[in-house]
Amino acid sequence: MREIVRHHLIEAIETALEWSGPEGLGAGFARGTLPDPGLCSRLLTPTKLLEVIMRRQLSPPQFRCFRDGTELHPDAFLSQPTTRRSQVLTVADMDRLHVLMRSGASIVLDALDSFDPTMEIACRALQWWSRELVQVNTYLTTGDAAGFGLHWDDHDVVVVQIGGEKSWEVRGASRPVPMYRDAEPNTVIPEQIVWSGTMRAGEVMHIPRGYWHQATRAGLGSGYSLHVTFGFVKRTGVDWMSWVADHSREREPFRHDLDRWGVGPARATQEHDLAGEMQRLLRDYPIQAYLDAREQQRRPPRHVATGGVFGPPTAVVCVTDFPPHMEIAATGLEVVGAGKKLTFAARAEPVLRRLLSGHPVELAALSAETGIDAAAVAAGLIQEGVCAELTEALSSGYTDMIPTER
């Protein structure tokens, strides 16, 4: 069975878009309403976003501001105070941001998941669900500020309207599955409109890669809009071929110099030999091997590690970008994840399944339930970056976002 983190956002998206899994990503435009409107404020609020902006060092392109659809110079919303030790900081000027919001502007913060535990955990849950890397970008627009013009993204997106309202126009794709680095530009805007209307708080929308779209508050008067966009960067045949090409270094024929000056049989022989070796390479490294390796070799994300300096951890959670793989081997239970392969005794299986579930686990309770020293098993997982200690901030990201019982 495919392991996923049970997260209220995933369940709500599936319900709203009438999906039964991630197979709908990229399949077509979809729109609906979240069954629990309160989920939006638990994810984010305008003031929470502004708190994040205030308390971080930020700069373009991660943090940007727009007025009338035009990106503003950083001096319009950033300042560079100097500490008493002459350290220059680049921070948001909250007074200037206040003036911009009062007059109508758009504030964009990319990769909010790198700053906010609630969004970090939501993105990780979506990654376990979709088996793709996920990043969340945030857009706060005030007054009747215009948004970006018609454009397309090189990845699938799920848009969640957190608060306020915003007008959207979505058109189809003008080039099948366009890429960021592509064989030809994708600049022709299609005429057919797939959907246009107003997104309101609690509504969700899926826009596939390559679909042209724009969003604006022009004409809506006073008020605001806050929406988040979860971007899913799916793997393509190009990614697989690049991975296979990297493995060609393992084969001696590919390491030889190309016969630039050869003529006739010599050049033909080299091409024939390399073509045959390429066929063997593709057979030895199929698509599934690439997808598995991508998940299992992904290095662990940043996390707090105290090493027991403040006492032993009492609760842990799995923090790998994708679900760790566990299988029975002759030597015991093998766990593969975060670029590591770990071996445990077979009797540790019930503890490992809970620790690798993606849900926070209280170690004392798990030990009492299974009769196995869960702290000892968790110690190895923490040391290798598969699991992390459940800090106060990390715990807050799970609050009201996952079921209390599995």
TORKOL-4160 file (C-alpha; in steps of 0.2 Angstrom, whole numbers, padded with zeros to 4 digits, m for minus):
406
<pt num="1" X="0000" Y="0000" Z="0000"/>
<pt num="2" X="0006" Y="0017" Z="m0004"/>
<pt num="3" X="0011" Y="0027" Z="0012"/>
<pt num="4" X="0004" Y="0044" Z="0013"/>
<pt num="5" X="0003" Y="0057" Z="0028"/>
<pt num="6" X="m0015" Y="0059" Z="0033"/>
<pt num="7" X="m0017" Y="0077" Z="0032"/>
<pt num="8" X="m0033" Y="0087" Z="0032"/>
<pt num="9" X="m0027" Y="0098" Z="0017"/>
<pt num="10" X="m0025" Y="0083" Z="0006"/>
<pt num="11" X="m0042" Y="0076" Z="0010"/>
<pt num="12" X="m0050" Y="0093" Z="0007"/>
<pt num="13" X="m0042" Y="0095" Z="m0010"/>
<pt num="14" X="m0047" Y="0078" Z="m0015"/>
<pt num="15" X="m0065" Y="0081" Z="m0010"/>
<pt num="16" X="m0065" Y="0098" Z="m0018"/>
<pt num="17" X="m0058" Y="0093" Z="m0035"/>
<pt num="18" X="m0067" Y="0076" Z="m0034"/>
<pt num="19" X="m0050" Y="0067" Z="m0035"/>
<pt num="20" X="m0047" Y="0050" Z="m0027"/>
<pt num="21" X="m0028" Y="0052" Z="m0027"/>
<pt num="22" X="m0014" Y="0062" Z="m0036"/>
<pt num="23" X="m0018" Y="0055" Z="m0053"/>
<pt num="24" X="m0028" Y="0071" Z="m0057"/>
<pt num="25" X="m0012" Y="0082" Z="m0056"/>
<pt num="26" X="m0009" Y="0088" Z="m0074"/>
<pt num="27" X="m0024" Y="0079" Z="m0081"/>
<pt num="28" X="m0035" Y="0094" Z="m0083"/>
<pt num="29" X="m0042" Y="0110" Z="m0076"/>
<pt num="30" X="m0052" Y="0107" Z="m0060"/>
<pt num="31" X="m0061" Y="0119" Z="m0047"/>
<pt num="32" X="m0071" Y="0116" Z="m0031"/>
<pt num="33" X="m0074" Y="0121" Z="m0013"/>
<pt num="34" X="m0065" Y="0115" Z="0002"/>
<pt num="35" X="m0077" Y="0105" Z="0014"/>
<pt num="36" X="m0070" Y="0114" Z="0029"/>
<pt num="37" X="m0069" Y="0133" Z="0027"/>
<pt num="38" X="m0059" Y="0134" Z="0044"/>
<pt num="39" X="m0045" Y="0125" Z="0036"/>
<pt num="40" X="m0039" Y="0141" Z="0027"/>
<pt num="41" X="m0036" Y="0151" Z="0043"/>
<pt num="42" X="m0027" Y="0136" Z="0050"/>
<pt num="43" X="m0015" Y="0136" Z="0036"/>
<pt num="44" X="m0012" Y="0155" Z="0035"/>
<pt num="45" X="m0019" Y="0172" Z="0038"/>
<pt num="46" X="m0013" Y="0189" Z="0031"/>
<pt num="47" X="m0006" Y="0194" Z="0048"/>
<pt num="48" X="0003" Y="0178" Z="0050"/>
<pt num="49" X="0011" Y="0181" Z="0033"/>
<pt num="50" X="0016" Y="0198" Z="0037"/>
<pt num="51" X="0024" Y="0192" Z="0054"/>
<pt num="52" X="0034" Y="0180" Z="0044"/>
<pt num="53" X="0040" Y="0194" Z="0032"/>
<pt num="54" X="0044" Y="0205" Z="0046"/>
<pt num="55" X="0055" Y="0192" Z="0056"/>
<pt num="56" X="0066" Y="0186" Z="0041"/>
<pt num="57" X="0079" Y="0193" Z="0030"/>
<pt num="58" X="0072" Y="0193" Z="0013"/>
<pt num="59" X="0076" Y="0199" Z="m0004"/>
<pt num="60" X="0071" Y="0197" Z="m0022"/>
<pt num="61" X="0067" Y="0186" Z="m0031"/>
<pt num="62" X="0060" Y="0177" Z="m0016"/>
<pt num="63" X="0051" Y="0192" Z="m0009"/>
<pt num="64" X="0044" Y="0204" Z="m0022"/>
<pt num="65" X="0031" Y="0218" Z="m0022"/>
<pt num="66" X="0020" Y="0224" Z="m0037"/>
<pt num="67" X="0010" Y="0239" Z="m0041"/>
<pt num="68" X="m0001" Y="0241" Z="m0056"/>
<pt num="69" X="0006" Y="0224" Z="m0062"/>
<pt num="70" X="0024" Y="0231" Z="m0062"/>
<pt num="71" X="0037" Y="0224" Z="m0051"/>
<pt num="72" X="0044" Y="0238" Z="m0039"/>
<pt num="73" X="0062" Y="0242" Z="m0035"/>
<pt num="74" X="0068" Y="0234" Z="m0019"/>
<pt num="75" X="0070" Y="0251" Z="m0011"/>
<pt num="76" X="0052" Y="0253" Z="m0012"/>
<pt num="77" X="0049" Y="0239" Z="0001"/>
<pt num="78" X="0066" Y="0234" Z="0009"/>
<pt num="79" X="0078" Y="0243" Z="0021"/>
<pt num="80" X="0095" Y="0239" Z="0026"/>
<pt num="81" X="0098" Y="0243" Z="0044"/>
<pt num="82" X="0115" Y="0242" Z="0052"/>
<pt num="83" X="0118" Y="0233" Z="0069"/>
<pt num="84" X="0130" Y="0240" Z="0082"/>
<pt num="85" X="0143" Y="0228" Z="0075"/>
<pt num="86" X="0141" Y="0235" Z="0058"/>
<pt num="87" X="0132" Y="0221" Z="0051"/>
<pt num="88" X="0120" Y="0226" Z="0037"/>
<pt num="89" X="0103" Y="0217" Z="0036"/>
<pt num="90" X="0091" Y="0216" Z="0022"/>
<pt num="91" X="0074" Y="0216" Z="0029"/>
<pt num="92" X="0056" Y="0222" Z="0024"/>
<pt num="93" X="0052" Y="0240" Z="0028"/>
<pt num="94" X="0035" Y="0237" Z="0037"/>
<pt num="95" X="0031" Y="0255" Z="0036"/>
<pt num="96" X="0033" Y="0256" Z="0017"/>
<pt num="97" X="0024" Y="0239" Z="0015"/>
<pt num="98" X="0009" Y="0247" Z="0025"/>
<pt num="99" X="0009" Y="0262" Z="0013"/>
<pt num="100" X="0009" Y="0250" Z="m0002"/>
<pt num="101" X="m0005" Y="0240" Z="0005"/>
<pt num="102" X="m0016" Y="0255" Z="0009"/>
<pt num="103" X="m0014" Y="0261" Z="m0009"/>
<pt num="104" X="m0016" Y="0244" Z="m0017"/>
<pt num="105" X="m0002" Y="0232" Z="m0021"/>
<pt num="106" X="0003" Y="0214" Z="m0022"/>
<pt num="107" X="0015" Y="0206" Z="m0010"/>
<pt num="108" X="0023" Y="0189" Z="m0016"/>
<pt num="109" X="0033" Y="0178" Z="m0005"/>
<pt num="110" X="0040" Y="0162" Z="m0013"/>
<pt num="111" X="0044" Y="0146" Z="m0003"/>
<pt num="112" X="0034" Y="0150" Z="0013"/>
<pt num="113" X="0037" Y="0132" Z="0018"/>
<pt num="114" X="0055" Y="0136" Z="0021"/>
<pt num="115" X="0050" Y="0148" Z="0035"/>
<pt num="116" X="0033" Y="0142" Z="0042"/>
<pt num="117" X="0031" Y="0124" Z="0050"/>
<pt num="118" X="0013" Y="0123" Z="0045"/>
<pt num="119" X="0017" Y="0125" Z="0027"/>
<pt num="120" X="0032" Y="0115" Z="0028"/>
<pt num="121" X="0022" Y="0100" Z="0034"/>
<pt num="122" X="0008" Y="0103" Z="0022"/>
<pt num="123" X="0021" Y="0103" Z="0008"/>
<pt num="124" X="0029" Y="0087" Z="0015"/>
<pt num="125" X="0012" Y="0078" Z="0016"/>
<pt num="126" X="0008" Y="0083" Z="m0002"/>
<pt num="127" X="0025" Y="0076" Z="m0007"/>
<pt num="128" X="0021" Y="0060" Z="0001"/>
<pt num="129" X="0004" Y="0060" Z="m0008"/>
<pt num="130" X="0010" Y="0065" Z="m0025"/>
<pt num="131" X="0028" Y="0058" Z="m0025"/>
<pt num="132" X="0034" Y="0075" Z="m0032"/>
<pt num="133" X="0043" Y="0090" Z="m0025"/>
<pt num="134" X="0031" Y="0103" Z="m0019"/>
<pt num="135" X="0034" Y="0122" Z="m0015"/>
<pt num="136" X="0021" Y="0134" Z="m0009"/>
<pt num="137" X="0021" Y="0153" Z="m0014"/>
<pt num="138" X="0010" Y="0166" Z="m0006"/>
<pt num="139" X="0001" Y="0181" Z="m0014"/>
<pt num="140" X="m0007" Y="0195" Z="m0004"/>
<pt num="141" X="m0016" Y="0208" Z="m0015"/>
<pt num="142" X="m0024" Y="0223" Z="m0008"/>
<pt num="143" X="m0037" Y="0236" Z="m0015"/>
<pt num="144" X="m0040" Y="0235" Z="m0033"/>
<pt num="145" X="m0022" Y="0231" Z="m0038"/>
<pt num="146" X="m0019" Y="0222" Z="m0054"/>
<pt num="147" X="m0010" Y="0205" Z="m0055"/>
<pt num="148" X="0002" Y="0197" Z="m0067"/>
<pt num="149" X="m0003" Y="0197" Z="m0085"/>
<pt num="150" X="m0007" Y="0181" Z="m0094"/>
<pt num="151" X="0007" Y="0168" Z="m0091"/>
<pt num="152" X="0010" Y="0150" Z="m0090"/>
<pt num="153" X="0019" Y="0139" Z="m0077"/>
<pt num="154" X="0031" Y="0125" Z="m0081"/>
<pt num="155" X="0023" Y="0114" Z="m0067"/>
<pt num="156" X="0006" Y="0109" Z="m0061"/>
<pt num="157" X="m0002" Y="0120" Z="m0047"/>
<pt num="158" X="m0015" Y="0119" Z="m0034"/>
<pt num="159" X="m0022" Y="0136" Z="m0029"/>
<pt num="160" X="m0031" Y="0138" Z="m0012"/>
<pt num="161" X="m0040" Y="0155" Z="m0009"/>
<pt num="162" X="m0036" Y="0158" Z="0009"/>
<pt num="163" X="m0045" Y="0175" Z="0011"/>
<pt num="164" X="m0054" Y="0188" Z="0002"/>
<pt num="165" X="m0057" Y="0187" Z="m0017"/>
<pt num="166" X="m0048" Y="0188" Z="m0033"/>
<pt num="167" X="m0054" Y="0187" Z="m0052"/>
<pt num="168" X="m0046" Y="0174" Z="m0062"/>
<pt num="169" X="m0045" Y="0169" Z="m0081"/>
<pt num="170" X="m0038" Y="0152" Z="m0086"/>
<pt num="171" X="m0035" Y="0147" Z="m0104"/>
<pt num="172" X="m0029" Y="0131" Z="m0111"/>
<pt num="173" X="m0011" Y="0127" Z="m0117"/>
<pt num="174" X="m0004" Y="0133" Z="m0133"/>
<pt num="175" X="0010" Y="0120" Z="m0133"/>
<pt num="176" X="0009" Y="0102" Z="m0126"/>
<pt num="177" X="0018" Y="0100" Z="m0110"/>
<pt num="178" X="0030" Y="0116" Z="m0112"/>
<pt num="179" X="0046" Y="0116" Z="m0101"/>
<pt num="180" X="0056" Y="0129" Z="m0093"/>
<pt num="181" X="0071" Y="0124" Z="m0104"/>
<pt num="182" X="0063" Y="0119" Z="m0120"/>
<pt num="183" X="0066" Y="0116" Z="m0139"/>
<pt num="184" X="0056" Y="0131" Z="m0144"/>
<pt num="185" X="0048" Y="0146" Z="m0135"/>
<pt num="186" X="0030" Y="0145" Z="m0129"/>
<pt num="187" X="0023" Y="0163" Z="m0132"/>
<pt num="188" X="0007" Y="0161" Z="m0142"/>
<pt num="189" X="m0008" Y="0165" Z="m0130"/>
<pt num="190" X="m0023" Y="0154" Z="m0135"/>
<pt num="191" X="m0040" Y="0162" Z="m0137"/>
<pt num="192" X="m0051" Y="0149" Z="m0129"/>
<pt num="193" X="m0055" Y="0153" Z="m0110"/>
<pt num="194" X="m0057" Y="0137" Z="m0100"/>
<pt num="195" X="m0064" Y="0147" Z="m0085"/>
<pt num="196" X="m0066" Y="0164" Z="m0078"/>
<pt num="197" X="m0073" Y="0170" Z="m0062"/>
<pt num="198" X="m0070" Y="0175" Z="m0044"/>
<pt num="199" X="m0061" Y="0164" Z="m0032"/>
<pt num="200" X="m0067" Y="0166" Z="m0014"/>
<pt num="201" X="m0061" Y="0160" Z="0003"/>
<pt num="202" X="m0062" Y="0141" Z="0004"/>
<pt num="203" X="m0061" Y="0138" Z="m0015"/>
<pt num="204" X="m0047" Y="0128" Z="m0023"/>
<pt num="205" X="m0042" Y="0126" Z="m0041"/>
<pt num="206" X="m0030" Y="0115" Z="m0051"/>
<pt num="207" X="m0021" Y="0123" Z="m0066"/>
<pt num="208" X="m0011" Y="0110" Z="m0076"/>
<pt num="209" X="0007" Y="0114" Z="m0083"/>
<pt num="210" X="0006" Y="0125" Z="m0098"/>
<pt num="211" X="m0011" Y="0133" Z="m0095"/>
<pt num="212" X="m0011" Y="0151" Z="m0097"/>
<pt num="213" X="m0019" Y="0161" Z="m0083"/>
<pt num="214" X="m0020" Y="0178" Z="m0074"/>
<pt num="215" X="m0027" Y="0184" Z="m0058"/>
<pt num="216" X="m0032" Y="0202" Z="m0053"/>
<pt num="217" X="m0042" Y="0212" Z="m0040"/>
<pt num="218" X="m0044" Y="0226" Z="m0053"/>
<pt num="219" X="m0062" Y="0232" Z="m0052"/>
<pt num="220" X="m0066" Y="0223" Z="m0036"/>
<pt num="221" X="m0063" Y="0239" Z="m0025"/>
<pt num="222" X="m0058" Y="0239" Z="m0007"/>
<pt num="223" X="m0053" Y="0223" Z="0001"/>
<pt num="224" X="m0040" Y="0210" Z="m0001"/>
<pt num="225" X="m0035" Y="0193" Z="m0008"/>
<pt num="226" X="m0023" Y="0180" Z="0000"/>
<pt num="227" X="m0020" Y="0164" Z="m0009"/>
<pt num="228" X="m0007" Y="0151" Z="m0009"/>
<pt num="229" X="m0001" Y="0141" Z="m0024"/>
<pt num="230" X="0006" Y="0124" Z="m0021"/>
<pt num="231" X="0018" Y="0120" Z="m0036"/>
<pt num="232" X="0021" Y="0101" Z="m0041"/>
<pt num="233" X="0037" Y="0099" Z="m0052"/>
<pt num="234" X="0034" Y="0082" Z="m0060"/>
<pt num="235" X="0047" Y="0071" Z="m0068"/>
<pt num="236" X="0048" Y="0070" Z="m0087"/>
<pt num="237" X="0056" Y="0059" Z="m0100"/>
<pt num="238" X="0070" Y="0072" Z="m0101"/>
<pt num="239" X="0074" Y="0070" Z="m0082"/>
<pt num="240" X="0075" Y="0051" Z="m0084"/>
<pt num="241" X="0086" Y="0052" Z="m0100"/>
<pt num="242" X="0098" Y="0064" Z="m0090"/>
<pt num="243" X="0099" Y="0052" Z="m0076"/>
<pt num="244" X="0103" Y="0037" Z="m0088"/>
<pt num="245" X="0116" Y="0048" Z="m0096"/>
<pt num="246" X="0124" Y="0051" Z="m0079"/>
<pt num="247" X="0125" Y="0032" Z="m0077"/>
<pt num="248" X="0134" Y="0031" Z="m0094"/>
<pt num="249" X="0150" Y="0036" Z="m0086"/>
<pt num="250" X="0150" Y="0018" Z="m0078"/>
<pt num="251" X="0152" Y="0010" Z="m0095"/>
<pt num="252" X="0169" Y="0011" Z="m0103"/>
<pt num="253" X="0163" Y="0013" Z="m0121"/>
<pt num="254" X="0155" Y="0030" Z="m0116"/>
<pt num="255" X="0171" Y="0036" Z="m0108"/>
<pt num="256" X="0182" Y="0034" Z="m0124"/>
<pt num="257" X="0185" Y="0049" Z="m0135"/>
<pt num="258" X="0173" Y="0051" Z="m0150"/>
<pt num="259" X="0182" Y="0046" Z="m0166"/>
<pt num="260" X="0182" Y="0063" Z="m0174"/>
<pt num="261" X="0194" Y="0059" Z="m0188"/>
<pt num="262" X="0189" Y="0042" Z="m0191"/>
<pt num="263" X="0181" Y="0038" Z="m0208"/>
<pt num="264" X="0171" Y="0024" Z="m0215"/>
<pt num="265" X="0171" Y="0008" Z="m0205"/>
<pt num="266" X="0180" Y="0015" Z="m0189"/>
<pt num="267" X="0167" Y="0029" Z="m0187"/>
<pt num="268" X="0152" Y="0017" Z="m0191"/>
<pt num="269" X="0159" Y="0004" Z="m0179"/>
<pt num="270" X="0160" Y="0016" Z="m0164"/>
<pt num="271" X="0142" Y="0022" Z="m0167"/>
<pt num="272" X="0136" Y="0005" Z="m0168"/>
<pt num="273" X="0144" Y="0000" Z="m0152"/>
<pt num="274" X="0138" Y="0015" Z="m0143"/>
<pt num="275" X="0120" Y="0013" Z="m0149"/>
<pt num="276" X="0120" Y="m0005" Z="m0143"/>
<pt num="277" X="0127" Y="0000" Z="m0126"/>
<pt num="278" X="0114" Y="0013" Z="m0125"/>
<pt num="279" X="0101" Y="0000" Z="m0127"/>
<pt num="280" X="0108" Y="m0010" Z="m0113"/>
<pt num="281" X="0109" Y="0005" Z="m0102"/>
<pt num="282" X="0091" Y="0009" Z="m0105"/>
<pt num="283" X="0087" Y="m0009" Z="m0100"/>
<pt num="284" X="0097" Y="m0008" Z="m0085"/>
<pt num="285" X="0091" Y="0008" Z="m0079"/>
<pt num="286" X="0072" Y="0008" Z="m0082"/>
<pt num="287" X="0060" Y="0022" Z="m0077"/>
<pt num="288" X="0054" Y="0014" Z="m0061"/>
<pt num="289" X="0073" Y="0013" Z="m0055"/>
<pt num="290" X="0075" Y="0031" Z="m0059"/>
<pt num="291" X="0059" Y="0036" Z="m0049"/>
<pt num="292" X="0064" Y="0025" Z="m0034"/>
<pt num="293" X="0082" Y="0032" Z="m0034"/>
<pt num="294" X="0075" Y="0049" Z="m0034"/>
<pt num="295" X="0065" Y="0047" Z="m0019"/>
<pt num="296" X="0077" Y="0036" Z="m0009"/>
<pt num="297" X="0093" Y="0046" Z="m0012"/>
<pt num="298" X="0085" Y="0063" Z="m0008"/>
<pt num="299" X="0095" Y="0071" Z="0006"/>
<pt num="300" X="0086" Y="0075" Z="0022"/>
<pt num="301" X="0079" Y="0093" Z="0024"/>
<pt num="302" X="0085" Y="0105" Z="0037"/>
<pt num="303" X="0079" Y="0101" Z="0055"/>
<pt num="304" X="0084" Y="0104" Z="0073"/>
<pt num="305" X="0096" Y="0091" Z="0080"/>
<pt num="306" X="0100" Y="0093" Z="0099"/>
<pt num="307" X="0110" Y="0077" Z="0101"/>
<pt num="308" X="0103" Y="0075" Z="0118"/>
<pt num="309" X="0111" Y="0090" Z="0125"/>
<pt num="310" X="0094" Y="0096" Z="0133"/>
<pt num="311" X="0089" Y="0078" Z="0137"/>
<pt num="312" X="0083" Y="0063" Z="0127"/>
<pt num="313" X="0069" Y="0067" Z="0114"/>
<pt num="314" X="0052" Y="0062" Z="0120"/>
<pt num="315" X="0043" Y="0063" Z="0103"/>
<pt num="316" X="0049" Y="0061" Z="0085"/>
<pt num="317" X="0043" Y="0063" Z="0067"/>
<pt num="318" X="0049" Y="0056" Z="0050"/>
<pt num="319" X="0055" Y="0071" Z="0040"/>
<pt num="320" X="0061" Y="0063" Z="0023"/>
<pt num="321" X="0054" Y="0072" Z="0008"/>
<pt num="322" X="0047" Y="0055" Z="0002"/>
<pt num="323" X="0041" Y="0040" Z="0012"/>
<pt num="324" X="0056" Y="0029" Z="0017"/>
<pt num="325" X="0056" Y="0012" Z="0009"/>
<pt num="326" X="0056" Y="m0003" Z="0021"/>
<pt num="327" X="0058" Y="m0021" Z="0016"/>
<pt num="328" X="0063" Y="m0038" Z="0024"/>
<pt num="329" X="0080" Y="m0044" Z="0020"/>
<pt num="330" X="0091" Y="m0058" Z="0026"/>
<pt num="331" X="0100" Y="m0047" Z="0038"/>
<pt num="332" X="0084" Y="m0040" Z="0046"/>
<pt num="333" X="0073" Y="m0025" Z="0041"/>
<pt num="334" X="0081" Y="m0013" Z="0029"/>
<pt num="335" X="0075" Y="0005" Z="0029"/>
<pt num="336" X="0080" Y="0016" Z="0014"/>
<pt num="337" X="0078" Y="0035" Z="0014"/>
<pt num="338" X="0087" Y="0052" Z="0015"/>
<pt num="339" X="0101" Y="0044" Z="0005"/>
<pt num="340" X="0104" Y="0031" Z="0018"/>
<pt num="341" X="0101" Y="0012" Z="0020"/>
<pt num="342" X="0099" Y="0007" Z="0038"/>
<pt num="343" X="0096" Y="m0011" Z="0045"/>
<pt num="344" X="0086" Y="m0015" Z="0060"/>
<pt num="345" X="0081" Y="m0031" Z="0069"/>
<pt num="346" X="0065" Y="m0039" Z="0062"/>
<pt num="347" X="0056" Y="m0037" Z="0079"/>
<pt num="348" X="0057" Y="m0018" Z="0077"/>
<pt num="349" X="0045" Y="m0018" Z="0063"/>
<pt num="350" X="0029" Y="m0012" Z="0073"/>
<pt num="351" X="0040" Y="0002" Z="0080"/>
<pt num="352" X="0047" Y="0007" Z="0063"/>
<pt num="353" X="0031" Y="0007" Z="0055"/>
<pt num="354" X="0025" Y="0020" Z="0067"/>
<pt num="355" X="0041" Y="0030" Z="0067"/>
<pt num="356" X="0041" Y="0031" Z="0048"/>
<pt num="357" X="0022" Y="0035" Z="0046"/>
<pt num="358" X="0025" Y="0054" Z="0044"/>
<pt num="359" X="0015" Y="0057" Z="0060"/>
<pt num="360" X="0022" Y="0063" Z="0076"/>
<pt num="361" X="0025" Y="0049" Z="0089"/>
<pt num="362" X="0027" Y="0049" Z="0107"/>
<pt num="363" X="0041" Y="0037" Z="0111"/>
<pt num="364" X="0036" Y="0032" Z="0129"/>
<pt num="365" X="0018" Y="0028" Z="0123"/>
<pt num="366" X="0025" Y="0018" Z="0108"/>
<pt num="367" X="0037" Y="0008" Z="0119"/>
<pt num="368" X="0022" Y="0004" Z="0131"/>
<pt num="369" X="0011" Y="m0001" Z="0117"/>
<pt num="370" X="0024" Y="m0013" Z="0108"/>
<pt num="371" X="0035" Y="m0018" Z="0122"/>
<pt num="372" X="0050" Y="m0012" Z="0112"/>
<pt num="373" X="0062" Y="0002" Z="0116"/>
<pt num="374" X="0056" Y="0015" Z="0104"/>
<pt num="375" X="0069" Y="0027" Z="0109"/>
<pt num="376" X="0083" Y="0016" Z="0105"/>
<pt num="377" X="0076" Y="0013" Z="0087"/>
<pt num="378" X="0072" Y="0031" Z="0085"/>
<pt num="379" X="0090" Y="0036" Z="0090"/>
<pt num="380" X="0097" Y="0028" Z="0074"/>
<pt num="381" X="0084" Y="0036" Z="0063"/>
<pt num="382" X="0087" Y="0053" Z="0071"/>
<pt num="383" X="0106" Y="0051" Z="0069"/>
<pt num="384" X="0104" Y="0048" Z="0050"/>
<pt num="385" X="0092" Y="0062" Z="0047"/>
<pt num="386" X="0077" Y="0051" Z="0043"/>
<pt num="387" X="0067" Y="0057" Z="0059"/>
<pt num="388" X="0069" Y="0073" Z="0069"/>
<pt num="389" X="0065" Y="0078" Z="0086"/>
<pt num="390" X="0047" Y="0085" Z="0088"/>
<pt num="391" X="0051" Y="0103" Z="0093"/>
<pt num="392" X="0038" Y="0115" Z="0099"/>
<pt num="393" X="0037" Y="0124" Z="0082"/>
<pt num="394" X="0037" Y="0108" Z="0072"/>
<pt num="395" X="0023" Y="0101" Z="0083"/>
<pt num="396" X="0013" Y="0117" Z="0080"/>
<pt num="397" X="0013" Y="0113" Z="0061"/>
<pt num="398" X="0003" Y="0097" Z="0064"/>
<pt num="399" X="m0010" Y="0105" Z="0076"/>
<pt num="400" X="m0027" Y="0104" Z="0069"/>
<pt num="401" X="m0019" Y="0098" Z="0052"/>
<pt num="402" X="m0019" Y="0079" Z="0055"/>
<pt num="403" X="m0031" Y="0067" Z="0063"/>
<pt num="404" X="m0027" Y="0064" Z="0081"/>
<pt num="405" X="m0028" Y="0045" Z="0079"/>
<pt num="406" X="m0021" Y="0034" Z="0065"/>
